[in-house]
Amino acid sequence: MHRQLSFDLPARAALGREDFFVAPANAMAVALIENWQNWPGRKLLLEGPKGAGKTHLVHVWAQAATARIVAATSLAGADIPDLASAPVAVEDVQEIAGDLAAENALFHLHNLTLAEGHALLLTADRPAARWGLQLPDLASRMQGTQATRLEAPDDRLLSAVLAKLFADRQLIPTADTIPYLVARMDRAFDSAHLLVVQLDRAALSQGRAINRKLAAEVLEQITQPDLLDKPEP
């Protein structure tokens, strides 16, 4: 019997617009990204859980707007006037809550970017009112930013996300693998990422095809986290 082989090939994250699957859970966010020239106040906040597609949409927008992308946690040491000289995206803003140096840097980046006539895109895992920002002026500006949320996936979107994650790793599961996973996995994007990472590792280490049987074994193992390695970032 022919057996599918698993190779240790590098993962390539496909981050183009054509790689982003549009579904009801994210359609509003996609529409706003594509209509970025008309954002109220030239700024937008993308909210959603880890793995929901925020970074993918940031890259789609950065390509369209010729924008730079920066992690919020790196702002304290950044050249703010240089960043503000073009459209800019700041990722994971909730992570700087309580870091006054980073909060001040974001406050100045926000004001200078908009004053220069450029657009500002922000991402976070929850609404701005729940970040716990310590700088009142920054908090008010963040809470006054138009926000759109990437919602939890339905079956169709979760299937597409799994297919993309497998493709990024150059893996070809059997036809019944993804439907089997979708019916039984936690309905979260980070769970999809964990499953694909563990299936990749199991297939490679055991020389097996990625099929329904292997999927069942990995799903069972994931209920016992101490038996698993941590997923790659």
MOBEL-V245543 format. One record per helix or strand of 3 or more residues. SS is the DSSP state (H for helix, E for strand). FROM is the first residue (numbers start at 0). TO is the last residue. Records with the same first field share a line. If there is no record, write none. Layout:
SS = FROM-TO + FROM-TO
This chain:
H = 16-18 + 26-33 + 35-37 + 39-41 + 53-64 + 71-76 + 79-82 + 92-95 + 99-114 + 127-129 + 135-142 + 154-167 + 174-183 + 188-205 + 211-221 + 224-226
E = 42-46 + 67-70 + 87-90 + 119-123 + 146-148
